[in-house]
Amino acid sequence: MKDRYEDLSAKPHLLKRIESYLGEFVYGGIDGCVTTFAVVSGAVGAELNSAIIIILGFANLFADGFAMSIGAYLSARSQKDNYRKHRQKEYWEIEHMPDSERQEVREIYESKGFEGEILEQIVETITSDKDRWVDVMMKDELQMIREPRSSLWIGFVTYCSFITVGLIPLTVYVIDYAFISIDQPFFWSSILTGSGFAIIGMLKAHVTDMPILREILETLILGMIAALVAFYVGDLLERLINT
């Protein structure tokens, strides 16, 4: 799988920043579109009118979007805090247990196939600089990589994506309620939502480096399943309440 942070050095700084947050945009958009369309489908299944659908849809959109963005922010912040804690621990161990830490470096590079004089030169080069030494221990011993991106921006991009893409299923109902009457609004909402899923699926393919058609179909199918479940639950509850 391609790392989306890889090979970006030749790109303009702004483009690199945008692409580094594309994953958050994609997954925030998928969640926003799926959950909002599920609310719309459930409301349609319960035979609620456009005004109620808009109220439920927007309430879900902003509340769930905020919750998801907070979750993304806290997750990124926790990851950074955990990395910082372990990095400080490695500095302490190098300072107080240099021999054992040096042996760990030797074992790491032995496992990579180095031996003899070359191995000792590598160990000596790495352990001659504490920062380099800690970097090696963090990456090769603990398998931890520093998150270079802003936790706030991760949360912000997730929220913006959730709101922007999540608006798609509601657009037809807003037009139907506030501007002109639309025949079969759920049908047209489904068409727009499907188009939104297709676009998000294309972006997801870019992030994951997977086949575009596969990612589009996967996103469409997941959205359709969520919508069908919500629709029939809404229909069932409406029948139970009104009997």
Backbone as CSV, one residue per row, in Angstrom:
resi,resn,N_x,N_y,N_z,CA_x,CA_y,CA_z,C_x,C_y,C_z
1,MET,0.840,-1.202,0.000,0.000,0.000,0.000,0.870,1.245,0.000
2,LYS,0.530,2.173,-0.849,1.341,3.386,-0.958,1.083,4.311,0.220
3,ASP,2.157,4.841,0.759,2.061,5.839,1.819,1.784,7.190,1.179
4,ARG,0.673,7.835,1.588,0.313,9.077,0.924,1.242,10.227,1.274
5,TYR,2.134,10.007,2.270,3.104,11.035,2.584,4.387,10.862,1.772
6,GLU,4.447,9.776,1.007,5.674,9.435,0.304,5.775,10.188,-1.010
7,ASP,7.004,10.578,-1.376,7.283,11.207,-2.667,6.515,12.499,-2.872
8,LEU,6.349,13.306,-1.821,5.652,14.584,-1.947,6.619,15.758,-1.984
9,SER,7.920,15.474,-1.849,8.884,16.558,-1.695,8.962,17.462,-2.904
10,ALA,8.614,16.944,-4.092,8.709,17.758,-5.303,7.465,18.605,-5.531
11,LYS,6.444,18.423,-4.714,5.196,19.139,-4.915,5.214,20.450,-4.150
12,PRO,4.411,21.429,-4.627,4.310,22.693,-3.888,3.854,22.457,-2.456
13,HIS,4.282,23.342,-1.556,4.008,23.160,-0.129,2.509,23.050,0.151
14,LEU,1.696,23.925,-0.446,0.259,23.898,-0.195,-0.352,22.591,-0.667
15,LEU,0.074,22.111,-1.845,-0.447,20.854,-2.379,-0.087,19.682,-1.471
16,LYS,1.128,19.713,-0.940,1.548,18.658,-0.027,0.677,18.650,1.229
17,ARG,0.396,19.837,1.767,-0.435,19.926,2.972,-1.844,19.400,2.709
18,ILE,-2.407,19.780,1.566,-3.755,19.331,1.231,-3.799,17.818,1.097
19,GLU,-2.826,17.260,0.379,-2.829,15.813,0.142,-2.597,15.029,1.424
20,SER,-1.857,15.606,2.365,-1.581,14.891,3.603,-2.832,14.702,4.456
21,TYR,-3.856,15.533,4.233,-5.111,15.419,4.989,-6.220,14.767,4.166
22,LEU,-5.886,14.237,2.993,-6.913,13.679,2.110,-7.609,12.478,2.744
23,GLY,-6.848,11.678,3.489,-7.457,10.513,4.143,-8.563,10.906,5.104
24,GLU,-8.316,11.950,5.908,-9.346,12.440,6.840,-10.567,12.963,6.080
25,PHE,-10.320,13.643,4.959,-11.432,14.158,4.154,-12.276,13.006,3.616
26,VAL,-11.611,11.966,3.126,-12.325,10.826,2.545,-13.173,10.115,3.588
27,TYR,-12.580,9.766,4.708,-13.319,8.983,5.701,-14.366,9.823,6.429
28,GLY,-14.082,11.109,6.605,-15.108,11.988,7.152,-16.278,12.124,6.191
29,GLY,-15.969,12.232,4.895,-17.018,12.349,3.882,-17.861,11.097,3.781
30,ILE,-17.208,9.948,3.823,-17.958,8.683,3.774,-18.922,8.585,4.956
31,ASP,-18.419,8.868,6.138,-19.258,8.778,7.339,-20.401,9.777,7.282
32,GLY,-20.105,11.005,6.832,-21.143,12.022,6.735,-22.236,11.644,5.762
33,CYS,-21.840,11.147,4.600,-22.815,10.794,3.575,-23.639,9.578,3.989
34,VAL,-22.961,8.561,4.551,-23.661,7.337,4.952,-24.663,7.622,6.062
35,THR,-24.222,8.313,7.115,-25.112,8.525,8.257,-26.276,9.452,7.912
36,THR,-26.004,10.507,7.144,-27.088,11.425,6.795,-28.096,10.765,5.866
37,PHE,-27.592,10.010,4.885,-28.501,9.320,3.975,-29.299,8.252,4.712
38,ALA,-28.689,7.641,5.726,-29.416,6.661,6.538,-30.557,7.339,7.301
39,VAL,-30.305,8.537,7.824,-31.362,9.286,8.516,-32.489,9.628,7.548
40,VAL,-32.115,10.107,6.363,-33.118,10.438,5.340,-33.929,9.197,4.981
41,SER,-33.244,8.079,4.766,-33.930,6.842,4.382,-34.874,6.360,5.468
42,GLY,-34.409,6.426,6.717,-35.271,6.021,7.823,-36.494,6.904,7.951
43,ALA,-36.313,8.212,7.736,-37.442,9.140,7.807,-38.425,8.904,6.671
44,VAL,-37.901,8.609,5.483,-38.771,8.304,4.342,-39.524,7.008,4.596
45,GLY,-38.824,6.015,5.153,-39.491,4.764,5.490,-40.599,4.951,6.503
46,ALA,-40.438,5.918,7.393,-41.467,6.226,8.394,-42.522,7.189,7.857
47,GLU,-42.400,7.564,6.572,-43.347,8.447,5.883,-43.438,9.819,6.534
48,LEU,-42.296,10.360,6.921,-42.248,11.711,7.477,-42.146,12.719,6.342
49,ASN,-42.607,13.949,6.581,-42.581,14.954,5.517,-41.208,15.618,5.411
50,SER,-41.059,16.455,4.389,-39.765,17.066,4.094,-39.243,17.910,5.251
51,ALA,-40.135,18.627,5.931,-39.704,19.480,7.031,-39.065,18.656,8.149
52,ILE,-39.687,17.528,8.497,-39.141,16.657,9.547,-37.824,16.040,9.097
53,ILE,-37.762,15.639,7.826,-36.525,15.058,7.293,-35.383,16.062,7.378
54,ILE,-35.666,17.319,7.055,-34.635,18.361,7.119,-34.167,18.571,8.554
55,ILE,-35.110,18.616,9.492,-34.761,18.813,10.899,-33.891,17.668,11.411
56,LEU,-34.353,16.445,11.167,-33.591,15.282,11.628,-32.233,15.203,10.935
57,GLY,-32.236,15.486,9.646,-31.000,15.391,8.877,-29.947,16.383,9.336
58,PHE,-30.344,17.638,9.508,-29.373,18.661,9.915,-28.934,18.468,11.364
59,ALA,-29.859,18.041,12.227,-29.477,17.783,13.621,-28.425,16.678,13.676
60,ASN,-28.667,15.611,12.917,-27.697,14.514,12.864,-26.384,14.973,12.236
61,LEU,-26.496,15.771,11.164,-25.313,16.201,10.420,-24.340,16.969,11.311
62,PHE,-24.835,17.978,12.011,-23.938,18.817,12.799,-23.504,18.139,14.097
63,ALA,-24.402,17.377,14.721,-24.036,16.706,15.976,-23.046,15.575,15.724
64,ASP,-23.340,14.718,14.760,-22.442,13.604,14.471,-21.123,14.095,13.881
65,GLY,-21.194,15.143,13.057,-19.973,15.696,12.490,-19.051,16.223,13.575
66,PHE,-19.644,16.920,14.551,-18.841,17.444,15.664,-18.242,16.303,16.476
67,ALA,-19.059,15.286,16.753,-18.571,14.153,17.541,-17.430,13.435,16.821
68,MET,-17.571,13.259,15.505,-16.532,12.568,14.754,-15.245,13.388,14.706
69,SER,-15.388,14.695,14.530,-14.192,15.547,14.467,-13.464,15.576,15.805
70,ILE,-14.221,15.600,16.904,-13.608,15.545,18.229,-12.880,14.219,18.421
71,GLY,-13.510,13.133,17.954,-12.870,11.828,18.049,-11.578,11.774,17.259
72,ALA,-11.584,12.351,16.052,-10.377,12.370,15.224,-9.288,13.206,15.882
73,TYR,-9.674,14.353,16.433,-8.705,15.219,17.112,-8.086,14.522,18.317
74,LEU,-8.932,13.917,19.167,-8.438,13.263,20.379,-7.560,12.058,20.042
75,SER,-7.921,11.335,18.981,-7.122,10.197,18.568,-5.728,10.640,18.124
76,ALA,-5.678,11.696,17.303,-4.391,12.213,16.835,-3.579,12.771,18.004
77,ARG,-4.247,13.464,18.915,-3.561,14.037,20.080,-3.008,12.932,20.972
78,SER,-3.792,11.876,21.166,-3.353,10.752,21.985,-2.145,10.063,21.355
79,GLN,-2.169,9.920,20.034,-1.052,9.307,19.335,0.223,10.125,19.524
80,LYS,0.097,11.451,19.418,1.264,12.318,19.608,1.779,12.246,21.049
81,ASP,0.865,12.262,22.015,1.261,12.189,23.418,1.968,10.864,23.714
82,ASN,1.455,9.792,23.138,2.052,8.478,23.350,3.452,8.423,22.740
83,TYR,3.594,8.998,21.552,4.911,9.037,20.905,5.894,9.841,21.758
84,ARG,5.434,10.988,22.245,6.302,11.856,23.060,6.730,11.142,24.349
85,LYS,5.802,10.420,24.963,6.113,9.706,26.207,7.193,8.655,25.970
86,HIS,7.039,7.877,24.913,8.012,6.820,24.640,9.357,7.401,24.195
87,ARG,9.321,8.528,23.506,10.576,9.163,23.082,11.362,9.650,24.308
88,GLN,10.655,10.245,25.258,11.313,10.687,26.485,11.890,9.487,27.263
89,LYS,11.161,8.380,27.233,11.641,7.171,27.903,12.923,6.666,27.258
90,GLU,12.981,6.716,25.913,14.184,6.270,25.207,15.387,7.155,25.550
91,TYR,15.172,8.459,25.645,16.266,9.350,26.050,16.773,8.981,27.445
92,TRP,15.853,8.681,28.357,16.247,8.308,29.724,17.052,7.012,29.712
93,GLU,16.607,6.026,28.935,17.299,4.743,28.874,18.690,4.890,28.262
94,ILE,18.821,5.725,27.239,20.129,5.955,26.629,21.074,6.627,27.635
95,GLU,20.507,7.521,28.401,21.317,8.240,29.392,21.743,7.341,30.547
96,HIS,20.862,6.459,30.989,21.129,5.677,32.195,21.514,4.221,31.916
97,MET,21.181,3.711,30.722,21.517,2.323,30.388,22.112,2.248,28.982
98,PRO,23.191,2.969,28.737,23.725,3.055,27.375,24.188,1.715,26.813
99,ASP,24.744,0.857,27.650,25.269,-0.414,27.144,24.154,-1.317,26.607
100,SER,23.079,-1.426,27.382,21.964,-2.281,26.932,21.274,-1.690,25.710
101,GLU,21.191,-0.362,25.665,20.561,0.284,24.511,21.437,0.137,23.267
102,ARG,22.752,0.183,23.463,23.674,-0.017,22.344,23.561,-1.449,21.812
103,GLN,23.388,-2.390,22.734,23.224,-3.788,22.328,21.924,-3.971,21.541
104,GLU,20.900,-3.246,21.911,19.637,-3.337,21.182,19.809,-2.839,19.750
105,VAL,20.570,-1.755,19.576,20.860,-1.268,18.226,21.614,-2.334,17.437
106,ARG,22.577,-2.959,18.078,23.348,-4.012,17.413,22.433,-5.163,16.969
107,GLU,21.527,-5.558,17.850,20.613,-6.661,17.525,19.662,-6.286,16.400
108,ILE,19.227,-5.028,16.385,18.334,-4.573,15.324,19.004,-4.711,13.962
109,TYR,20.251,-4.275,13.882,20.937,-4.306,12.587,21.496,-5.684,12.255
110,GLU,21.721,-6.504,13.265,22.046,-7.907,12.998,20.877,-8.593,12.311
111,SER,19.660,-8.271,12.776,18.466,-8.880,12.171,18.247,-8.413,10.739
112,LYS,18.875,-7.298,10.373,18.785,-6.797,8.997,19.865,-7.402,8.091
113,GLY,20.745,-8.233,8.682,21.757,-8.914,7.884,23.156,-8.352,7.988
114,PHE,23.366,-7.318,8.813,24.701,-6.743,8.967,25.501,-7.533,10.013
115,GLU,26.824,-7.587,9.807,27.668,-8.304,10.759,29.104,-7.792,10.678
116,GLY,29.904,-8.204,11.645,31.315,-7.878,11.629,31.613,-6.395,11.757
117,GLU,32.625,-5.954,11.038,33.085,-4.578,11.139,32.042,-3.574,10.670
118,ILE,31.316,-3.936,9.616,30.277,-3.025,9.114,29.217,-2.807,10.185
119,LEU,28.815,-3.876,10.866,27.815,-3.765,11.936,28.314,-2.837,13.032
120,GLU,29.563,-2.993,13.442,30.102,-2.159,14.512,30.202,-0.692,14.085
121,GLN,30.505,-0.454,12.822,30.551,0.914,12.315,29.162,1.557,12.343
122,ILE,28.164,0.761,11.978,26.785,1.262,12.006,26.377,1.603,13.434
123,VAL,26.666,0.703,14.353,26.308,0.930,15.759,27.009,2.170,16.289
124,GLU,28.297,2.309,15.970,29.059,3.453,16.435,28.516,4.762,15.859
125,THR,28.168,4.752,14.575,27.630,5.960,13.925,26.302,6.370,14.542
126,ILE,25.435,5.400,14.764,24.100,5.698,15.306,24.197,6.187,16.748
127,THR,24.987,5.513,17.560,25.037,5.845,18.992,25.905,7.061,19.296
128,SER,26.573,7.595,18.287,27.373,8.803,18.508,26.526,10.065,18.574
129,ASP,25.268,9.951,18.177,24.346,11.101,18.218,23.066,10.665,18.908
130,LYS,22.729,11.272,20.054,21.578,10.820,20.847,20.261,10.944,20.093
131,ASP,20.097,12.043,19.357,18.846,12.219,18.619,18.694,11.130,17.559
132,ARG,19.776,10.860,16.828,19.736,9.806,15.818,19.482,8.460,16.476
133,TRP,20.125,8.252,17.612,19.970,7.010,18.364,18.506,6.791,18.760
134,VAL,17.892,7.832,19.308,16.484,7.734,19.719,15.580,7.520,18.505
135,ASP,15.871,8.191,17.400,15.071,8.009,16.186,15.066,6.549,15.746
136,VAL,16.246,5.917,15.794,16.354,4.513,15.407,15.555,3.630,16.358
137,MET,15.656,3.885,17.649,14.935,3.075,18.632,13.422,3.230,18.486
138,MET,12.979,4.446,18.224,11.545,4.687,18.061,10.994,3.949,16.835
139,LYS,11.740,4.017,15.753,11.251,3.430,14.506,11.441,1.929,14.450
140,ASP,12.652,1.451,14.779,12.972,0.043,14.574,12.668,-0.846,15.768
141,GLU,12.728,-0.297,16.983,12.409,-1.107,18.155,10.930,-1.022,18.500
142,LEU,10.409,0.199,18.583,9.024,0.393,19.018,8.026,0.462,17.875
143,GLN,8.538,0.535,16.641,7.664,0.640,15.464,6.719,1.838,15.570
144,MET,7.261,2.966,16.035,6.465,4.179,16.195,7.023,5.285,15.307
145,ILE,6.134,5.952,14.599,6.518,7.049,13.706,5.793,8.306,14.151
146,ARG,6.515,9.400,14.192,5.926,10.672,14.625,4.863,11.147,13.638
147,GLU,3.738,11.603,14.169,2.676,12.190,13.358,3.003,13.657,13.116
148,PRO,3.359,14.035,11.862,3.794,15.405,11.612,2.659,16.407,11.479
149,ARG,1.440,15.923,11.337,0.333,16.826,11.059,-0.303,17.366,12.336
150,SER,-1.001,18.486,12.195,-1.658,19.132,13.320,-2.913,18.363,13.733
151,SER,-3.048,18.093,15.029,-4.249,17.426,15.532,-5.492,18.276,15.284
152,LEU,-5.353,19.596,15.433,-6.489,20.488,15.197,-6.934,20.441,13.748
153,TRP,-5.965,20.421,12.828,-6.324,20.363,11.413,-6.957,19.033,11.048
154,ILE,-6.515,17.956,11.678,-7.135,16.648,11.437,-8.606,16.693,11.830
155,GLY,-8.903,17.247,13.014,-10.292,17.368,13.448,-11.092,18.305,12.560
156,PHE,-10.473,19.420,12.169,-11.160,20.414,11.346,-11.498,19.866,9.961
157,VAL,-10.539,19.212,9.330,-10.776,18.635,8.001,-11.860,17.558,8.071
158,THR,-11.816,16.743,9.117,-12.840,15.707,9.295,-14.224,16.327,9.413
159,TYR,-14.338,17.401,10.199,-15.634,18.060,10.382,-16.131,18.684,9.083
160,CYS,-15.249,19.408,8.403,-15.642,20.058,7.149,-16.085,19.036,6.109
161,SER,-15.360,17.927,6.026,-15.715,16.885,5.073,-17.056,16.248,5.430
162,PHE,-17.242,15.949,6.712,-18.496,15.348,7.165,-19.678,16.235,6.792
163,ILE,-19.549,17.547,7.060,-20.637,18.477,6.777,-20.857,18.631,5.271
164,THR,-19.773,18.848,4.523,-19.877,19.115,3.094,-20.496,17.949,2.340
165,VAL,-19.954,16.766,2.528,-20.462,15.589,1.811,-21.792,15.139,2.406
166,GLY,-21.947,15.301,3.719,-23.199,14.907,4.360,-24.393,15.745,3.954
167,LEU,-24.141,16.936,3.400,-25.238,17.778,2.921,-25.899,17.223,1.669
168,ILE,-25.185,16.386,0.933,-25.685,15.914,-0.361,-27.058,15.253,-0.262
169,PRO,-27.298,14.299,0.655,-28.623,13.670,0.724,-29.751,14.635,1.088
170,LEU,-29.410,15.765,1.743,-30.434,16.708,2.189,-30.742,17.791,1.171
171,THR,-29.886,17.944,0.179,-30.009,19.059,-0.772,-31.370,19.076,-1.453
172,VAL,-31.803,17.929,-1.952,-33.079,17.854,-2.670,-34.235,18.242,-1.756
173,TYR,-34.192,17.820,-0.492,-35.283,18.122,0.436,-35.314,19.611,0.805
174,VAL,-34.154,20.227,0.896,-34.112,21.669,1.145,-34.721,22.424,-0.028
175,ILE,-34.355,22.026,-1.246,-34.919,22.661,-2.453,-36.420,22.429,-2.520
176,ASP,-36.842,21.198,-2.224,-38.265,20.841,-2.279,-39.076,21.638,-1.262
177,TYR,-38.493,21.871,-0.090,-39.229,22.568,0.971,-39.202,24.089,0.803
178,ALA,-38.056,24.635,0.389,-37.879,26.085,0.421,-38.058,26.768,-0.940
179,PHE,-37.911,26.038,-2.026,-37.900,26.702,-3.333,-38.970,26.151,-4.279
180,ILE,-38.748,24.996,-4.836,-39.711,24.441,-5.788,-40.059,23.016,-5.400
181,SER,-41.284,22.630,-5.733,-41.724,21.276,-5.426,-41.030,20.281,-6.362
182,ILE,-40.523,19.215,-5.781,-39.824,18.194,-6.560,-40.570,16.878,-6.424
183,ASP,-40.877,16.293,-7.560,-41.555,14.999,-7.564,-40.544,13.911,-7.194
184,GLN,-40.929,13.018,-6.305,-40.081,11.914,-5.849,-38.711,12.405,-5.330
185,PRO,-38.706,13.219,-4.298,-37.434,13.766,-3.784,-36.465,12.687,-3.303
186,PHE,-36.997,11.577,-2.777,-36.096,10.527,-2.301,-35.322,9.894,-3.455
187,PHE,-35.979,9.752,-4.599,-35.298,9.196,-5.780,-34.130,10.094,-6.191
188,TRP,-34.385,11.396,-6.281,-33.329,12.315,-6.696,-32.254,12.464,-5.628
189,SER,-32.654,12.370,-4.364,-31.668,12.384,-3.288,-30.751,11.165,-3.382
190,SER,-31.342,10.028,-3.738,-30.546,8.805,-3.888,-29.559,8.929,-5.041
191,ILE,-29.993,9.549,-6.145,-29.110,9.740,-7.300,-27.932,10.638,-6.922
192,LEU,-28.234,11.760,-6.254,-27.167,12.673,-5.836,-26.213,12.003,-4.846
193,THR,-26.798,11.263,-3.911,-25.970,10.591,-2.907,-25.073,9.546,-3.557
194,GLY,-25.625,8.802,-4.519,-24.816,7.824,-5.245,-23.651,8.480,-5.964
195,SER,-23.903,9.661,-6.546,-22.821,10.403,-7.212,-21.763,10.830,-6.202
196,GLY,-22.227,11.271,-5.022,-21.293,11.644,-3.965,-20.447,10.468,-3.515
197,PHE,-21.086,9.297,-3.373,-20.341,8.098,-3.004,-19.296,7.749,-4.063
198,ALA,-19.665,7.918,-5.325,-18.736,7.593,-6.413,-17.504,8.497,-6.362
199,ILE,-17.726,9.790,-6.124,-16.600,10.735,-6.045,-15.710,10.414,-4.853
200,ILE,-16.343,10.153,-3.713,-15.571,9.806,-2.520,-14.819,8.493,-2.736
201,GLY,-15.459,7.545,-3.431,-14.789,6.284,-3.730,-13.550,6.490,-4.587
202,MET,-13.607,7.423,-5.537,-12.442,7.741,-6.369,-11.316,8.322,-5.522
203,LEU,-11.669,9.230,-4.611,-10.650,9.810,-3.718,-10.078,8.744,-2.787
204,LYS,-10.933,7.845,-2.340,-10.479,6.757,-1.465,-9.487,5.859,-2.195
205,ALA,-9.737,5.619,-3.481,-8.815,4.819,-4.277,-7.447,5.486,-4.352
206,HIS,-7.444,6.820,-4.433,-6.170,7.546,-4.468,-5.431,7.415,-3.139
207,VAL,-6.172,7.485,-2.035,-5.556,7.386,-0.708,-5.000,5.991,-0.462
208,THR,-5.769,4.963,-0.814,-5.385,3.586,-0.503,-4.581,2.922,-1.607
209,ASP,-4.492,3.578,-2.774,-3.799,3.013,-3.937,-4.415,1.676,-4.352
210,MET,-5.740,1.624,-4.274,-6.478,0.436,-4.699,-7.229,0.753,-5.993
211,PRO,-7.734,-0.276,-6.707,-8.469,-0.030,-7.956,-9.662,0.897,-7.756
212,ILE,-9.821,1.862,-8.661,-10.881,2.858,-8.521,-12.261,2.207,-8.508
213,LEU,-12.520,1.297,-9.449,-13.842,0.673,-9.542,-14.189,-0.078,-8.263
214,ARG,-13.201,-0.767,-7.704,-13.437,-1.504,-6.466,-13.839,-0.577,-5.337
215,GLU,-13.128,0.545,-5.179,-13.421,1.471,-4.090,-14.770,2.160,-4.287
216,ILE,-15.106,2.493,-5.534,-16.408,3.111,-5.812,-17.532,2.139,-5.460
217,LEU,-17.421,0.895,-5.936,-18.465,-0.103,-5.670,-18.584,-0.396,-4.177
218,GLU,-17.453,-0.494,-3.491,-17.484,-0.764,-2.052,-18.197,0.357,-1.302
219,THR,-17.887,1.601,-1.663,-18.516,2.740,-0.995,-20.007,2.787,-1.292
220,LEU,-20.371,2.550,-2.549,-21.792,2.542,-2.929,-22.557,1.439,-2.206
221,ILE,-21.981,0.254,-2.148,-22.664,-0.880,-1.523,-22.865,-0.636,-0.025
222,LEU,-21.830,-0.139,0.647,-21.960,0.141,2.084,-23.027,1.196,2.344
223,GLY,-23.029,2.241,1.526,-24.048,3.279,1.674,-25.442,2.741,1.426
224,MET,-25.579,1.878,0.404,-26.884,1.305,0.070,-27.394,0.399,1.198
225,ILE,-26.497,-0.391,1.765,-26.897,-1.277,2.866,-27.374,-0.468,4.068
226,ALA,-26.624,0.579,4.419,-27.021,1.424,5.544,-28.381,2.076,5.290
227,ALA,-28.589,2.535,4.047,-29.858,3.179,3.698,-31.019,2.192,3.763
228,LEU,-30.812,0.973,3.260,-31.877,-0.037,3.275,-32.256,-0.426,4.701
229,VAL,-31.233,-0.606,5.538,-31.518,-0.937,6.935,-32.326,0.172,7.599
230,ALA,-31.893,1.420,7.406,-32.593,2.557,8.013,-34.016,2.676,7.472
231,PHE,-34.181,2.476,6.162,-35.507,2.604,5.543,-36.483,1.586,6.143
232,TYR,-36.070,0.333,6.223,-36.992,-0.702,6.699,-37.214,-0.623,8.206
233,VAL,-36.228,-0.153,8.945,-36.447,0.083,10.378,-37.465,1.205,10.573
234,GLY,-37.295,2.292,9.801,-38.259,3.389,9.871,-39.658,2.944,9.490
235,ASP,-39.751,2.139,8.426,-41.047,1.624,7.977,-41.675,0.726,9.042
236,LEU,-40.869,-0.140,9.649,-41.379,-1.050,10.679,-41.866,-0.283,11.896
237,LEU,-41.083,0.685,12.345,-41.484,1.459,13.517,-42.758,2.261,13.247
238,GLU,-42.858,2.797,12.037,-44.056,3.568,11.675,-45.290,2.662,11.731
239,ARG,-45.155,1.429,11.244,-46.276,0.488,11.264,-46.655,0.090,12.699
240,LEU,-45.621,-0.148,13.517,-45.886,-0.565,14.893,-46.566,0.545,15.696
241,ILE,-46.107,1.783,15.488,-46.661,2.894,16.246,-48.095,3.191,15.834
242,ASN,-48.397,3.032,14.563,-49.707,3.420,14.032,-50.707,2.271,14.011
243,THR,-50.331,1.100,14.573,-51.297,-0.001,14.616,-51.999,-0.045,15.968
